[in-house]
Amino acid sequence: MKRSSQLDQYKRFVGEDVLAQIYRAAESLAGLHVLHVNTTAQGGGVAELLHSLIPLMDELGIPHSWKVIPLDEASNLFAAHLVDLLLLCLCEKLVYTFEENYRYLAGQR
């Protein structure tokens, strides 16, 4: 596995053990092609993260591609609501009731 000068700059902050874990995770991607899928190329959290992550992946020699799937306004609202629901599941918090979610999803048809 190639070393990354970008990543190695953080050694003094995170230590060699953390860097070793990151390099092992990167090595586990050997032979794979990583596909990033997002709804925007600019703005939004994922796009901003990918702008930093992609040069690092290039430097590490991890093959990847990034596909942007543009959405219309209704689909974008649905996707945003779906992400909120998934995050709620991860956090085990129920802000919306089942009926509220059903009404929202039914209104998107």
C-alpha positions in Angstrom: 0.0 0.0 0.0 1.2 3.4 -0.9 1.8 5.9 1.9 -0.1 9.2 1.7 1.8 12.5 2.5 -1.6 14.1 3.1 -2.5 11.5 5.7 0.9 11.3 7.3 0.6 15.0 8.1 -1.8 14.1 10.9 0.6 11.7 12.6 1.5 14.2 15.3 -2.2 14.7 16.1 -3.5 11.1 16.0 -0.5 9.0 16.5 1.0 6.1 14.5 -1.6 3.5 15.7 -4.5 5.5 14.2 -2.7 5.9 10.9 -1.9 2.2 10.9 -5.7 1.5 11.3 -6.5 3.8 8.4 -3.9 2.2 6.2 -5.2 -1.3 7.1 -8.7 -0.2 6.2 -7.4 1.2 2.9 -5.5 -2.0 2.2 -8.8 -4.0 2.7 -10.1 -2.2 -0.5 -7.3 -3.7 -2.6 -8.8 -5.1 -5.8 -12.1 -3.3 -5.4 -13.5 -0.2 -7.2 -15.3 2.2 -4.9 -18.4 3.9 -6.3 -19.5 7.1 -4.7 -23.1 8.1 -5.4 -24.5 11.4 -4.5 -27.3 13.8 -5.7 -25.0 16.9 -5.9 -21.5 17.6 -7.0 -21.3 20.9 -5.0 -22.7 21.8 -1.6 -24.1 19.4 0.9 -22.1 17.3 3.3 -21.4 14.3 1.1 -20.1 16.3 -1.8 -17.9 18.4 0.5 -16.4 15.3 2.1 -15.8 13.7 -1.3 -13.9 16.7 -2.5 -11.4 16.0 0.3 -11.6 12.2 0.2 -11.0 11.7 -3.5 -7.5 13.2 -3.7 -6.6 11.0 -0.7 -8.0 7.9 -2.4 -6.0 8.8 -5.5 -2.8 9.2 -3.5 -3.4 5.8 -1.9 -4.1 4.2 -5.2 -7.7 3.2 -4.4 -9.7 3.0 -7.7 -12.9 5.0 -7.5 -15.5 6.9 -9.4 -18.2 9.4 -8.4 -21.6 9.5 -10.0 -24.0 12.3 -9.5 -27.7 11.5 -9.8 -29.6 14.9 -10.1 -33.0 14.9 -8.6 -36.1 17.1 -9.1 -37.4 19.0 -6.2 -39.9 16.4 -5.0 -37.4 13.6 -5.3 -34.8 15.6 -3.4 -37.3 16.3 -0.6 -38.1 12.6 -0.4 -34.4 11.7 -0.3 -33.8 14.2 2.4 -36.7 12.9 4.5 -35.5 9.3 3.9 -32.0 10.3 5.2 -33.7 11.8 8.3 -35.6 8.6 8.9 -32.5 6.5 8.6 -30.6 8.8 11.0 -33.5 8.5 13.4 -33.3 4.7 13.2 -29.6 4.9 13.9 -30.1 7.2 16.8 -33.1 5.1 18.0 -35.2 8.3 18.4 -38.7 8.5 16.9 -39.5 12.1 16.1 -42.1 11.2 13.5 -44.9 8.7 14.1 -45.6 5.9 11.7 -48.7 7.7 10.6 -46.8 10.9 9.9 -44.2 9.0 7.8 -47.0 7.2 5.9 -48.8 10.4 5.1 -45.6 12.0 3.9 -44.6 9.1 1.7 -48.1 8.8 0.3 -48.1 12.5 -0.6 -44.9 12.0 -2.6 -46.5 9.5 -5.0 
